[in-house]
Amino acid sequence: MKVFVQGNNATALEVRRQLQHAEKYAEKHPNQKHYCMSLVDNPKDADATFAVESAVNGRGPMGMSSYTSSAELTSSDGTLLWSDSLGDGSKFMDQLAGSSPAVNASRLLVSAQKAVCKGKL
């Protein structure tokens, strides 16, 4: 599935970076595919849009910044395929150490992959 990552924030940038890294890894290791999604730069070329929003919540007890990241994956016809939100402080690890854009991006990608990539890996 070709996806366009929409968003101008730290988590969206990290989602793009992780998808690019997965594509480079897959080129070197064709038998080990991590995502059924591949990144495109133009929304017109995409099968779906991965829209990402992120906000700083403040600092956790350990003094690290805590981020809330939300994402949704919609098909090119506008059908919602998946959505999730992370880092709102409801999970123990978020409360303890805060959540980073990189951690949230990884967790969002894994969650989206489980929902939409069944049988495609």
Jmol script that loads the backbone (N, CA, C; Angstrom):
load data "model"
ATOM      1  N   MET A   1       0.852  -1.172   0.000  1.00  0.00           N
ATOM      2  CA  MET A   1       0.000   0.000   0.000  1.00  0.00           C
ATOM      3  C   MET A   1       0.900   1.239   0.000  1.00  0.00           C
ATOM      4  N   LYS A   2       0.682   2.123  -0.942  1.00  0.00           N
ATOM      5  CA  LYS A   2       1.434   3.375  -1.011  1.00  0.00           C
ATOM      6  C   LYS A   2       0.741   4.400  -0.114  1.00  0.00           C
ATOM      7  N   VAL A   3       1.516   4.995   0.803  1.00  0.00           N
ATOM      8  CA  VAL A   3       0.928   5.965   1.727  1.00  0.00           C
ATOM      9  C   VAL A   3       1.647   7.308   1.637  1.00  0.00           C
ATOM     10  N   PHE A   4       0.861   8.341   1.760  1.00  0.00           N
ATOM     11  CA  PHE A   4       1.370   9.702   1.893  1.00  0.00           C
ATOM     12  C   PHE A   4       1.221  10.071   3.360  1.00  0.00           C
ATOM     13  N   VAL A   5       2.314  10.484   4.002  1.00  0.00           N
ATOM     14  CA  VAL A   5       2.270  10.879   5.407  1.00  0.00           C
ATOM     15  C   VAL A   5       1.997  12.375   5.463  1.00  0.00           C
ATOM     16  N   GLN A   6       0.852  12.719   6.030  1.00  0.00           N
ATOM     17  CA  GLN A   6       0.430  14.116   6.142  1.00  0.00           C
ATOM     18  C   GLN A   6       0.713  14.592   7.559  1.00  0.00           C
ATOM     19  N   GLY A   7       1.363  15.732   7.682  1.00  0.00           N
ATOM     20  CA  GLY A   7       1.647  16.305   8.985  1.00  0.00           C
ATOM     21  C   GLY A   7       3.011  16.956   8.983  1.00  0.00           C
ATOM     22  N   ASN A   8       3.119  18.039   9.718  1.00  0.00           N
ATOM     23  CA  ASN A   8       4.375  18.768   9.832  1.00  0.00           C
ATOM     24  C   ASN A   8       4.705  18.872  11.316  1.00  0.00           C
ATOM     25  N   ASN A   9       5.072  17.740  11.895  1.00  0.00           N
ATOM     26  CA  ASN A   9       5.399  17.682  13.315  1.00  0.00           C
ATOM     27  C   ASN A   9       6.424  16.582  13.530  1.00  0.00           C
ATOM     28  N   ALA A  10       6.974  16.507  14.729  1.00  0.00           N
ATOM     29  CA  ALA A  10       8.059  15.571  15.007  1.00  0.00           C
ATOM     30  C   ALA A  10       7.651  14.115  14.794  1.00  0.00           C
ATOM     31  N   THR A  11       6.433  13.755  15.159  1.00  0.00           N
ATOM     32  CA  THR A  11       6.000  12.372  14.995  1.00  0.00           C
ATOM     33  C   THR A  11       5.814  12.030  13.515  1.00  0.00           C
ATOM     34  N   ALA A  12       5.241  12.928  12.728  1.00  0.00           N
ATOM     35  CA  ALA A  12       5.080  12.691  11.288  1.00  0.00           C
ATOM     36  C   ALA A  12       6.438  12.540  10.611  1.00  0.00           C
ATOM     37  N   LEU A  13       7.387  13.382  10.981  1.00  0.00           N
ATOM     38  CA  LEU A  13       8.736  13.267  10.422  1.00  0.00           C
ATOM     39  C   LEU A  13       9.352  11.924  10.769  1.00  0.00           C
ATOM     40  N   GLU A  14       9.118  11.454  11.978  1.00  0.00           N
ATOM     41  CA  GLU A  14       9.664  10.158  12.408  1.00  0.00           C
ATOM     42  C   GLU A  14       8.965   9.004  11.683  1.00  0.00           C
ATOM     43  N   VAL A  15       7.661   9.106  11.449  1.00  0.00           N
ATOM     44  CA  VAL A  15       6.950   8.076  10.675  1.00  0.00           C
ATOM     45  C   VAL A  15       7.574   7.976   9.271  1.00  0.00           C
ATOM     46  N   ARG A  16       7.811   9.126   8.637  1.00  0.00           N
ATOM     47  CA  ARG A  16       8.446   9.127   7.310  1.00  0.00           C
ATOM     48  C   ARG A  16       9.819   8.470   7.366  1.00  0.00           C
ATOM     49  N   ARG A  17      10.609   8.849   8.366  1.00  0.00           N
ATOM     50  CA  ARG A  17      11.967   8.303   8.500  1.00  0.00           C
ATOM     51  C   ARG A  17      11.926   6.788   8.680  1.00  0.00           C
ATOM     52  N   GLN A  18      11.015   6.305   9.505  1.00  0.00           N
ATOM     53  CA  GLN A  18      10.940   4.870   9.758  1.00  0.00           C
ATOM     54  C   GLN A  18      10.462   4.098   8.527  1.00  0.00           C
ATOM     55  N   LEU A  19       9.533   4.666   7.776  1.00  0.00           N
ATOM     56  CA  LEU A  19       9.103   4.012   6.536  1.00  0.00           C
ATOM     57  C   LEU A  19      10.234   3.992   5.504  1.00  0.00           C
ATOM     58  N   GLN A  20      10.987   5.081   5.401  1.00  0.00           N
ATOM     59  CA  GLN A  20      12.128   5.121   4.481  1.00  0.00           C
ATOM     60  C   GLN A  20      13.171   4.077   4.885  1.00  0.00           C
ATOM     61  N   HIS A  21      13.447   3.986   6.172  1.00  0.00           N
ATOM     62  CA  HIS A  21      14.412   3.010   6.671  1.00  0.00           C
ATOM     63  C   HIS A  21      13.934   1.586   6.363  1.00  0.00           C
ATOM     64  N   ALA A  22      12.656   1.314   6.575  1.00  0.00           N
ATOM     65  CA  ALA A  22      12.105  -0.024   6.307  1.00  0.00           C
ATOM     66  C   ALA A  22      12.224  -0.373   4.824  1.00  0.00           C
ATOM     67  N   GLU A  23      12.016   0.614   3.948  1.00  0.00           N
ATOM     68  CA  GLU A  23      12.141   0.366   2.508  1.00  0.00           C
ATOM     69  C   GLU A  23      13.588   0.040   2.139  1.00  0.00           C
ATOM     70  N   LYS A  24      14.542   0.785   2.705  1.00  0.00           N
ATOM     71  CA  LYS A  24      15.958   0.510   2.425  1.00  0.00           C
ATOM     72  C   LYS A  24      16.356  -0.861   2.959  1.00  0.00           C
ATOM     73  N   TYR A  25      15.858  -1.214   4.136  1.00  0.00           N
ATOM     74  CA  TYR A  25      16.149  -2.520   4.721  1.00  0.00           C
ATOM     75  C   TYR A  25      15.565  -3.630   3.842  1.00  0.00           C
ATOM     76  N   ALA A  26      14.349  -3.431   3.357  1.00  0.00           N
ATOM     77  CA  ALA A  26      13.692  -4.438   2.517  1.00  0.00           C
ATOM     78  C   ALA A  26      14.433  -4.649   1.200  1.00  0.00           C
ATOM     79  N   GLU A  27      15.062  -3.589   0.673  1.00  0.00           N
ATOM     80  CA  GLU A  27      15.846  -3.733  -0.561  1.00  0.00           C
ATOM     81  C   GLU A  27      17.031  -4.662  -0.332  1.00  0.00           C
ATOM     82  N   LYS A  28      17.656  -4.560   0.829  1.00  0.00           N
ATOM     83  CA  LYS A  28      18.820  -5.392   1.141  1.00  0.00           C
ATOM     84  C   LYS A  28      18.416  -6.792   1.611  1.00  0.00           C
ATOM     85  N   HIS A  29      17.225  -6.915   2.169  1.00  0.00           N
ATOM     86  CA  HIS A  29      16.745  -8.184   2.715  1.00  0.00           C
ATOM     87  C   HIS A  29      15.332  -8.448   2.183  1.00  0.00           C
ATOM     88  N   PRO A  30      15.214  -8.840   0.923  1.00  0.00           N
ATOM     89  CA  PRO A  30      13.896  -8.965   0.296  1.00  0.00           C
ATOM     90  C   PRO A  30      12.965  -9.986   0.955  1.00  0.00           C
ATOM     91  N   ASN A  31      13.498 -10.924   1.707  1.00  0.00           N
ATOM     92  CA  ASN A  31      12.657 -11.930   2.354  1.00  0.00           C
ATOM     93  C   ASN A  31      12.135 -11.488   3.711  1.00  0.00           C
ATOM     94  N   GLN A  32      12.558 -10.307   4.179  1.00  0.00           N
ATOM     95  CA  GLN A  32      12.142  -9.813   5.487  1.00  0.00           C
ATOM     96  C   GLN A  32      11.477  -8.456   5.328  1.00  0.00           C
ATOM     97  N   LYS A  33      10.177  -8.447   5.199  1.00  0.00           N
ATOM     98  CA  LYS A  33       9.438  -7.207   5.014  1.00  0.00           C
ATOM     99  C   LYS A  33       8.805  -6.797   6.340  1.00  0.00           C
ATOM    100  N   HIS A  34       8.972  -5.532   6.727  1.00  0.00           N
ATOM    101  CA  HIS A  34       8.462  -5.065   8.003  1.00  0.00           C
ATOM    102  C   HIS A  34       7.123  -4.352   7.901  1.00  0.00           C
ATOM    103  N   TYR A  35       6.860  -3.717   6.792  1.00  0.00           N
ATOM    104  CA  TYR A  35       5.617  -2.983   6.614  1.00  0.00           C
ATOM    105  C   TYR A  35       5.023  -3.321   5.259  1.00  0.00           C
ATOM    106  N   CYS A  36       3.703  -3.296   5.169  1.00  0.00           N
ATOM    107  CA  CYS A  36       3.066  -3.452   3.857  1.00  0.00           C
ATOM    108  C   CYS A  36       2.875  -2.071   3.236  1.00  0.00           C
ATOM    109  N   MET A  37       3.355  -1.038   3.933  1.00  0.00           N
ATOM    110  CA  MET A  37       3.198   0.332   3.458  1.00  0.00           C
ATOM    111  C   MET A  37       4.515   0.848   2.894  1.00  0.00           C
ATOM    112  N   SER A  38       4.423   1.611   1.822  1.00  0.00           N
ATOM    113  CA  SER A  38       5.605   2.278   1.289  1.00  0.00           C
ATOM    114  C   SER A  38       5.278   3.759   1.150  1.00  0.00           C
ATOM    115  N   LEU A  39       6.270   4.577   1.340  1.00  0.00           N
ATOM    116  CA  LEU A  39       6.111   6.029   1.375  1.00  0.00           C
ATOM    117  C   LEU A  39       6.119   6.622  -0.028  1.00  0.00           C
ATOM    118  N   VAL A  40       5.185   7.529  -0.283  1.00  0.00           N
ATOM    119  CA  VAL A  40       5.185   8.326  -1.514  1.00  0.00           C
ATOM    120  C   VAL A  40       5.166   9.799  -1.124  1.00  0.00           C
ATOM    121  N   ASP A  41       5.732  10.636  -1.981  1.00  0.00           N
ATOM    122  CA  ASP A  41       5.846  12.067  -1.696  1.00  0.00           C
ATOM    123  C   ASP A  41       4.659  12.892  -2.190  1.00  0.00           C
ATOM    124  N   ASN A  42       3.836  12.303  -3.034  1.00  0.00           N
ATOM    125  CA  ASN A  42       2.713  13.027  -3.615  1.00  0.00           C
ATOM    126  C   ASN A  42       1.414  12.327  -3.228  1.00  0.00           C
ATOM    127  N   PRO A  43       0.482  13.046  -2.621  1.00  0.00           N
ATOM    128  CA  PRO A  43      -0.775  12.400  -2.215  1.00  0.00           C
ATOM    129  C   PRO A  43      -1.565  11.825  -3.397  1.00  0.00           C
ATOM    130  N   LYS A  44      -1.346  12.347  -4.595  1.00  0.00           N
ATOM    131  CA  LYS A  44      -2.042  11.821  -5.772  1.00  0.00           C
ATOM    132  C   LYS A  44      -1.575  10.410  -6.134  1.00  0.00           C
ATOM    133  N   ASP A  45      -0.356  10.058  -5.711  1.00  0.00           N
ATOM    134  CA  ASP A  45       0.196   8.729  -5.992  1.00  0.00           C
ATOM    135  C   ASP A  45      -0.141   7.713  -4.903  1.00  0.00           C
ATOM    136  N   ALA A  46      -0.814   8.148  -3.843  1.00  0.00           N
ATOM    137  CA  ALA A  46      -1.041   7.297  -2.673  1.00  0.00           C
ATOM    138  C   ALA A  46      -2.343   6.507  -2.753  1.00  0.00           C
ATOM    139  N   ASP A  47      -2.287   5.308  -2.176  1.00  0.00           N
ATOM    140  CA  ASP A  47      -3.488   4.503  -1.981  1.00  0.00           C
ATOM    141  C   ASP A  47      -4.211   4.956  -0.716  1.00  0.00           C
ATOM    142  N   ALA A  48      -3.435   5.567   0.197  1.00  0.00           N
ATOM    143  CA  ALA A  48      -3.994   6.001   1.478  1.00  0.00           C
ATOM    144  C   ALA A  48      -3.173   7.164   2.029  1.00  0.00           C
ATOM    145  N   THR A  49      -3.792   7.910   2.949  1.00  0.00           N
ATOM    146  CA  THR A  49      -3.114   9.003   3.638  1.00  0.00           C
ATOM    147  C   THR A  49      -2.990   8.650   5.109  1.00  0.00           C
ATOM    148  N   PHE A  50      -1.769   8.775   5.624  1.00  0.00           N
ATOM    149  CA  PHE A  50      -1.466   8.533   7.035  1.00  0.00           C
ATOM    150  C   PHE A  50      -1.314   9.920   7.663  1.00  0.00           C
ATOM    151  N   ALA A  51      -2.367  10.433   8.256  1.00  0.00           N
ATOM    152  CA  ALA A  51      -2.370  11.783   8.836  1.00  0.00           C
ATOM    153  C   ALA A  51      -1.923  11.700  10.292  1.00  0.00           C
ATOM    154  N   VAL A  52      -0.926  12.509  10.654  1.00  0.00           N
ATOM    155  CA  VAL A  52      -0.335  12.452  11.991  1.00  0.00           C
ATOM    156  C   VAL A  52      -0.379  13.839  12.633  1.00  0.00           C
ATOM    157  N   GLU A  53      -0.853  13.886  13.875  1.00  0.00           N
ATOM    158  CA  GLU A  53      -0.841  15.108  14.675  1.00  0.00           C
ATOM    159  C   GLU A  53      -0.074  14.832  15.953  1.00  0.00           C
ATOM    160  N   SER A  54       0.592  15.843  16.471  1.00  0.00           N
ATOM    161  CA  SER A  54       1.401  15.670  17.676  1.00  0.00           C
ATOM    162  C   SER A  54       1.382  16.957  18.489  1.00  0.00           C
ATOM    163  N   ALA A  55       1.426  16.804  19.813  1.00  0.00           N
ATOM    164  CA  ALA A  55       1.461  17.964  20.707  1.00  0.00           C
ATOM    165  C   ALA A  55       2.279  17.616  21.938  1.00  0.00           C
ATOM    166  N   VAL A  56       2.949  18.613  22.491  1.00  0.00           N
ATOM    167  CA  VAL A  56       3.705  18.422  23.732  1.00  0.00           C
ATOM    168  C   VAL A  56       2.745  18.597  24.901  1.00  0.00           C
ATOM    169  N   ASN A  57       2.717  17.602  25.784  1.00  0.00           N
ATOM    170  CA  ASN A  57       1.835  17.648  26.952  1.00  0.00           C
ATOM    171  C   ASN A  57       2.471  18.339  28.150  1.00  0.00           C
ATOM    172  N   GLY A  58       3.770  18.391  28.167  1.00  0.00           N
ATOM    173  CA  GLY A  58       4.491  18.896  29.330  1.00  0.00           C
ATOM    174  C   GLY A  58       5.610  17.927  29.659  1.00  0.00           C
ATOM    175  N   ARG A  59       5.918  17.816  30.920  1.00  0.00           N
ATOM    176  CA  ARG A  59       7.000  16.923  31.339  1.00  0.00           C
ATOM    177  C   ARG A  59       6.458  15.846  32.269  1.00  0.00           C
ATOM    178  N   GLY A  60       7.000  14.614  32.088  1.00  0.00           N
ATOM    179  CA  GLY A  60       6.656  13.506  32.966  1.00  0.00           C
ATOM    180  C   GLY A  60       7.444  13.602  34.258  1.00  0.00           C
ATOM    181  N   PRO A  61       7.204  12.685  35.204  1.00  0.00           N
ATOM    182  CA  PRO A  61       7.895  12.699  36.490  1.00  0.00           C
ATOM    183  C   PRO A  61       9.414  12.600  36.372  1.00  0.00           C
ATOM    184  N   MET A  62       9.908  11.994  35.282  1.00  0.00           N
ATOM    185  CA  MET A  62      11.350  11.852  35.092  1.00  0.00           C
ATOM    186  C   MET A  62      11.948  13.090  34.417  1.00  0.00           C
ATOM    187  N   GLY A  63      11.127  14.094  34.131  1.00  0.00           N
ATOM    188  CA  GLY A  63      11.614  15.330  33.534  1.00  0.00           C
ATOM    189  C   GLY A  63      11.675  15.338  32.024  1.00  0.00           C
ATOM    190  N   MET A  64      11.249  14.248  31.385  1.00  0.00           N
ATOM    191  CA  MET A  64      11.269  14.187  29.923  1.00  0.00           C
ATOM    192  C   MET A  64       9.969  14.747  29.364  1.00  0.00           C
ATOM    193  N   SER A  65      10.045  15.359  28.194  1.00  0.00           N
ATOM    194  CA  SER A  65       8.841  15.869  27.549  1.00  0.00           C
ATOM    195  C   SER A  65       7.912  14.716  27.206  1.00  0.00           C
ATOM    196  N   SER A  66       6.638  14.959  27.334  1.00  0.00           N
ATOM    197  CA  SER A  66       5.633  13.963  27.012  1.00  0.00           C
ATOM    198  C   SER A  66       4.835  14.458  25.818  1.00  0.00           C
ATOM    199  N   TYR A  67       4.669  13.606  24.813  1.00  0.00           N
ATOM    200  CA  TYR A  67       3.982  13.966  23.576  1.00  0.00           C
ATOM    201  C   TYR A  67       2.712  13.138  23.410  1.00  0.00           C
ATOM    202  N   THR A  68       1.684  13.764  22.928  1.00  0.00           N
ATOM    203  CA  THR A  68       0.501  13.058  22.462  1.00  0.00           C
ATOM    204  C   THR A  68       0.586  13.017  20.947  1.00  0.00           C
ATOM    205  N   SER A  69       0.416  11.836  20.392  1.00  0.00           N
ATOM    206  CA  SER A  69       0.440  11.677  18.936  1.00  0.00           C
ATOM    207  C   SER A  69      -0.806  10.916  18.514  1.00  0.00           C
ATOM    208  N   SER A  70      -1.487  11.450  17.534  1.00  0.00           N
ATOM    209  CA  SER A  70      -2.680  10.812  16.984  1.00  0.00           C
ATOM    210  C   SER A  70      -2.469  10.613  15.496  1.00  0.00           C
ATOM    211  N   ALA A  71      -3.042   9.546  14.986  1.00  0.00           N
ATOM    212  CA  ALA A  71      -2.915   9.281  13.558  1.00  0.00           C
ATOM    213  C   ALA A  71      -4.158   8.574  13.051  1.00  0.00           C
ATOM    214  N   GLU A  72      -4.404   8.769  11.776  1.00  0.00           N
ATOM    215  CA  GLU A  72      -5.457   8.010  11.112  1.00  0.00           C
ATOM    216  C   GLU A  72      -5.015   7.694   9.699  1.00  0.00           C
ATOM    217  N   LEU A  73      -5.437   6.542   9.252  1.00  0.00           N
ATOM    218  CA  LEU A  73      -5.124   6.080   7.907  1.00  0.00           C
ATOM    219  C   LEU A  73      -6.436   6.009   7.138  1.00  0.00           C
ATOM    220  N   THR A  74      -6.506   6.788   6.069  1.00  0.00           N
ATOM    221  CA  THR A  74      -7.716   6.799   5.245  1.00  0.00           C
ATOM    222  C   THR A  74      -7.353   6.414   3.815  1.00  0.00           C
ATOM    223  N   SER A  75      -8.234   5.644   3.204  1.00  0.00           N
ATOM    224  CA  SER A  75      -8.007   5.247   1.813  1.00  0.00           C
ATOM    225  C   SER A  75      -8.202   6.450   0.902  1.00  0.00           C
ATOM    226  N   SER A  76      -7.796   6.308  -0.346  1.00  0.00           N
ATOM    227  CA  SER A  76      -7.905   7.424  -1.293  1.00  0.00           C
ATOM    228  C   SER A  76      -9.358   7.828  -1.543  1.00  0.00           C
ATOM    229  N   ASP A  77     -10.313   6.938  -1.249  1.00  0.00           N
ATOM    230  CA  ASP A  77     -11.729   7.304  -1.410  1.00  0.00           C
ATOM    231  C   ASP A  77     -12.326   7.896  -0.129  1.00  0.00           C
ATOM    232  N   GLY A  78     -11.479   8.075   0.908  1.00  0.00           N
ATOM    233  CA  GLY A  78     -11.918   8.707   2.149  1.00  0.00           C
ATOM    234  C   GLY A  78     -12.367   7.757   3.240  1.00  0.00           C
ATOM    235  N   THR A  79     -12.320   6.453   3.008  1.00  0.00           N
ATOM    236  CA  THR A  79     -12.725   5.469   4.007  1.00  0.00           C
ATOM    237  C   THR A  79     -11.687   5.389   5.117  1.00  0.00           C
ATOM    238  N   LEU A  80     -12.139   5.500   6.355  1.00  0.00           N
ATOM    239  CA  LEU A  80     -11.235   5.366   7.496  1.00  0.00           C
ATOM    240  C   LEU A  80     -10.849   3.904   7.641  1.00  0.00           C
ATOM    241  N   LEU A  81      -9.534   3.622   7.572  1.00  0.00           N
ATOM    242  CA  LEU A  81      -9.031   2.260   7.686  1.00  0.00           C
ATOM    243  C   LEU A  81      -8.566   1.941   9.100  1.00  0.00           C
ATOM    244  N   TRP A  82      -8.082   2.968   9.822  1.00  0.00           N
ATOM    245  CA  TRP A  82      -7.498   2.766  11.144  1.00  0.00           C
ATOM    246  C   TRP A  82      -7.284   4.126  11.788  1.00  0.00           C
ATOM    247  N   SER A  83      -7.326   4.177  13.124  1.00  0.00           N
ATOM    248  CA  SER A  83      -6.947   5.394  13.855  1.00  0.00           C
ATOM    249  C   SER A  83      -6.491   4.995  15.253  1.00  0.00           C
ATOM    250  N   ASP A  84      -5.637   5.822  15.848  1.00  0.00           N
ATOM    251  CA  ASP A  84      -5.133   5.562  17.198  1.00  0.00           C
ATOM    252  C   ASP A  84      -4.556   6.856  17.751  1.00  0.00           C
ATOM    253  N   SER A  85      -4.406   6.899  19.072  1.00  0.00           N
ATOM    254  CA  SER A  85      -3.811   8.034  19.764  1.00  0.00           C
ATOM    255  C   SER A  85      -2.942   7.486  20.892  1.00  0.00           C
ATOM    256  N   LEU A  86      -1.773   8.075  21.059  1.00  0.00           N
ATOM    257  CA  LEU A  86      -0.810   7.598  22.057  1.00  0.00           C
ATOM    258  C   LEU A  86      -0.219   8.749  22.854  1.00  0.00           C
ATOM    259  N   GLY A  87       0.285   8.432  24.025  1.00  0.00           N
ATOM    260  CA  GLY A  87       1.046   9.400  24.805  1.00  0.00           C
ATOM    261  C   GLY A  87       0.212  10.367  25.600  1.00  0.00           C
ATOM    262  N   ASP A  88      -1.043  10.006  25.859  1.00  0.00           N
ATOM    263  CA  ASP A  88      -1.907  10.911  26.616  1.00  0.00           C
ATOM    264  C   ASP A  88      -1.713  10.796  28.122  1.00  0.00           C
ATOM    265  N   GLY A  89      -0.752   9.962  28.532  1.00  0.00           N
ATOM    266  CA  GLY A  89      -0.487   9.791  29.958  1.00  0.00           C
ATOM    267  C   GLY A  89      -1.292   8.687  30.600  1.00  0.00           C
ATOM    268  N   SER A  90      -2.128   8.004  29.823  1.00  0.00           N
ATOM    269  CA  SER A  90      -2.954   6.942  30.391  1.00  0.00           C
ATOM    270  C   SER A  90      -2.181   5.640  30.577  1.00  0.00           C
ATOM    271  N   LYS A  91      -1.073   5.474  29.872  1.00  0.00           N
ATOM    272  CA  LYS A  91      -0.265   4.272  30.012  1.00  0.00           C
ATOM    273  C   LYS A  91       0.848   4.535  31.032  1.00  0.00           C
ATOM    274  N   PHE A  92       1.154   3.535  31.830  1.00  0.00           N
ATOM    275  CA  PHE A  92       2.125   3.686  32.910  1.00  0.00           C
ATOM    276  C   PHE A  92       3.474   4.205  32.402  1.00  0.00           C
ATOM    277  N   MET A  93       3.978   3.637  31.296  1.00  0.00           N
ATOM    278  CA  MET A  93       5.289   4.067  30.799  1.00  0.00           C
ATOM    279  C   MET A  93       5.263   5.525  30.341  1.00  0.00           C
ATOM    280  N   ASP A  94       4.142   5.979  29.804  1.00  0.00           N
ATOM    281  CA  ASP A  94       4.021   7.387  29.416  1.00  0.00           C
ATOM    282  C   ASP A  94       4.104   8.281  30.651  1.00  0.00           C
ATOM    283  N   GLN A  95       3.473   7.845  31.727  1.00  0.00           N
ATOM    284  CA  GLN A  95       3.490   8.630  32.961  1.00  0.00           C
ATOM    285  C   GLN A  95       4.878   8.651  33.574  1.00  0.00           C
ATOM    286  N   LEU A  96       5.567   7.516  33.516  1.00  0.00           N
ATOM    287  CA  LEU A  96       6.867   7.395  34.160  1.00  0.00           C
ATOM    288  C   LEU A  96       7.949   8.183  33.431  1.00  0.00           C
ATOM    289  N   ALA A  97       8.082   7.948  32.142  1.00  0.00           N
ATOM    290  CA  ALA A  97       9.217   8.500  31.411  1.00  0.00           C
ATOM    291  C   ALA A  97       8.836   9.490  30.327  1.00  0.00           C
ATOM    292  N   GLY A  98       7.580   9.724  30.118  1.00  0.00           N
ATOM    293  CA  GLY A  98       7.178  10.579  29.006  1.00  0.00           C
ATOM    294  C   GLY A  98       7.153   9.776  27.731  1.00  0.00           C
ATOM    295  N   SER A  99       6.689  10.361  26.680  1.00  0.00           N
ATOM    296  CA  SER A  99       6.631   9.686  25.388  1.00  0.00           C
ATOM    297  C   SER A  99       7.322  10.591  24.375  1.00  0.00           C
ATOM    298  N   SER A 100       8.048   9.969  23.461  1.00  0.00           N
ATOM    299  CA  SER A 100       8.779  10.747  22.465  1.00  0.00           C
ATOM    300  C   SER A 100       8.130  10.571  21.103  1.00  0.00           C
ATOM    301  N   PRO A 101       8.397  11.483  20.170  1.00  0.00           N
ATOM    302  CA  PRO A 101       7.883  11.310  18.814  1.00  0.00           C
ATOM    303  C   PRO A 101       8.348   9.999  18.179  1.00  0.00           C
ATOM    304  N   ALA A 102       9.599   9.601  18.427  1.00  0.00           N
ATOM    305  CA  ALA A 102      10.118   8.362  17.840  1.00  0.00           C
ATOM    306  C   ALA A 102       9.384   7.143  18.377  1.00  0.00           C
ATOM    307  N   VAL A 103       9.166   7.112  19.681  1.00  0.00           N
ATOM    308  CA  VAL A 103       8.446   5.986  20.293  1.00  0.00           C
ATOM    309  C   VAL A 103       7.010   5.953  19.793  1.00  0.00           C
ATOM    310  N   ASN A 104       6.352   7.107  19.785  1.00  0.00           N
ATOM    311  CA  ASN A 104       4.972   7.162  19.311  1.00  0.00           C
ATOM    312  C   ASN A 104       4.869   6.757  17.840  1.00  0.00           C
ATOM    313  N   ALA A 105       5.812   7.195  17.018  1.00  0.00           N
ATOM    314  CA  ALA A 105       5.795   6.834  15.594  1.00  0.00           C
ATOM    315  C   ALA A 105       5.890   5.325  15.432  1.00  0.00           C
ATOM    316  N   SER A 106       6.804   4.694  16.161  1.00  0.00           N
ATOM    317  CA  SER A 106       6.958   3.236  16.080  1.00  0.00           C
ATOM    318  C   SER A 106       5.685   2.534  16.504  1.00  0.00           C
ATOM    319  N   ARG A 107       5.124   2.980  17.606  1.00  0.00           N
ATOM    320  CA  ARG A 107       3.913   2.343  18.115  1.00  0.00           C
ATOM    321  C   ARG A 107       2.734   2.555  17.163  1.00  0.00           C
ATOM    322  N   LEU A 108       2.613   3.725  16.572  1.00  0.00           N
ATOM    323  CA  LEU A 108       1.534   3.983  15.626  1.00  0.00           C
ATOM    324  C   LEU A 108       1.689   3.132  14.363  1.00  0.00           C
ATOM    325  N   LEU A 109       2.919   3.026  13.855  1.00  0.00           N
ATOM    326  CA  LEU A 109       3.154   2.218  12.657  1.00  0.00           C
ATOM    327  C   LEU A 109       2.842   0.742  12.911  1.00  0.00           C
ATOM    328  N   VAL A 110       3.263   0.232  14.063  1.00  0.00           N
ATOM    329  CA  VAL A 110       2.986  -1.168  14.394  1.00  0.00           C
ATOM    330  C   VAL A 110       1.479  -1.391  14.509  1.00  0.00           C
ATOM    331  N   SER A 111       0.790  -0.472  15.170  1.00  0.00           N
ATOM    332  CA  SER A 111      -0.656  -0.580  15.326  1.00  0.00           C
ATOM    333  C   SER A 111      -1.369  -0.542  13.970  1.00  0.00           C
ATOM    334  N   ALA A 112      -0.967   0.383  13.109  1.00  0.00           N
ATOM    335  CA  ALA A 112      -1.577   0.490  11.775  1.00  0.00           C
ATOM    336  C   ALA A 112      -1.295  -0.764  10.964  1.00  0.00           C
ATOM    337  N   GLN A 113      -0.083  -1.243  11.048  1.00  0.00           N
ATOM    338  CA  GLN A 113       0.294  -2.439  10.299  1.00  0.00           C
ATOM    339  C   GLN A 113      -0.554  -3.637  10.719  1.00  0.00           C
ATOM    340  N   LYS A 114      -0.752  -3.814  12.019  1.00  0.00           N
ATOM    341  CA  LYS A 114      -1.571  -4.934  12.505  1.00  0.00           C
ATOM    342  C   LYS A 114      -2.994  -4.838  11.982  1.00  0.00           C
ATOM    343  N   ALA A 115      -3.488  -3.616  11.849  1.00  0.00           N
ATOM    344  CA  ALA A 115      -4.875  -3.428  11.418  1.00  0.00           C
ATOM    345  C   ALA A 115      -5.075  -3.592   9.917  1.00  0.00           C
ATOM    346  N   VAL A 116      -4.127  -3.130   9.104  1.00  0.00           N
ATOM    347  CA  VAL A 116      -4.389  -3.090   7.664  1.00  0.00           C
ATOM    348  C   VAL A 116      -3.486  -4.001   6.810  1.00  0.00           C
ATOM    349  N   CYS A 117      -2.466  -4.581   7.391  1.00  0.00           N
ATOM    350  CA  CYS A 117      -1.514  -5.355   6.603  1.00  0.00           C
ATOM    351  C   CYS A 117      -1.684  -6.868   6.746  1.00  0.00           C
ATOM    352  N   LYS A 118      -2.758  -7.305   7.320  1.00  0.00           N
ATOM    353  CA  LYS A 118      -2.960  -8.751   7.526  1.00  0.00           C
ATOM    354  C   LYS A 118      -2.845  -9.499   6.206  1.00  0.00           C
ATOM    355  N   GLY A 119      -1.962 -10.501   6.204  1.00  0.00           N
ATOM    356  CA  GLY A 119      -1.787 -11.315   5.027  1.00  0.00           C
ATOM    357  C   GLY A 119      -0.966 -10.690   3.918  1.00  0.00           C
ATOM    358  N   LYS A 120      -0.442  -9.463   4.149  1.00  0.00           N
ATOM    359  CA  LYS A 120       0.323  -8.770   3.106  1.00  0.00           C
ATOM    360  C   LYS A 120       1.819  -8.758   3.383  1.00  0.00           C
ATOM    361  N   LEU A 121       2.237  -9.356   4.491  1.00  0.00           N
ATOM    362  CA  LEU A 121       3.665  -9.376   4.810  1.00  0.00           C
ATOM    363  C   LEU A 121       4.256 -10.737   4.518  1.00  0.00           C
TER     364      LEU A 121
END
end "model"
wireframe off; spacefill off
backbone 0.3
color backbone group
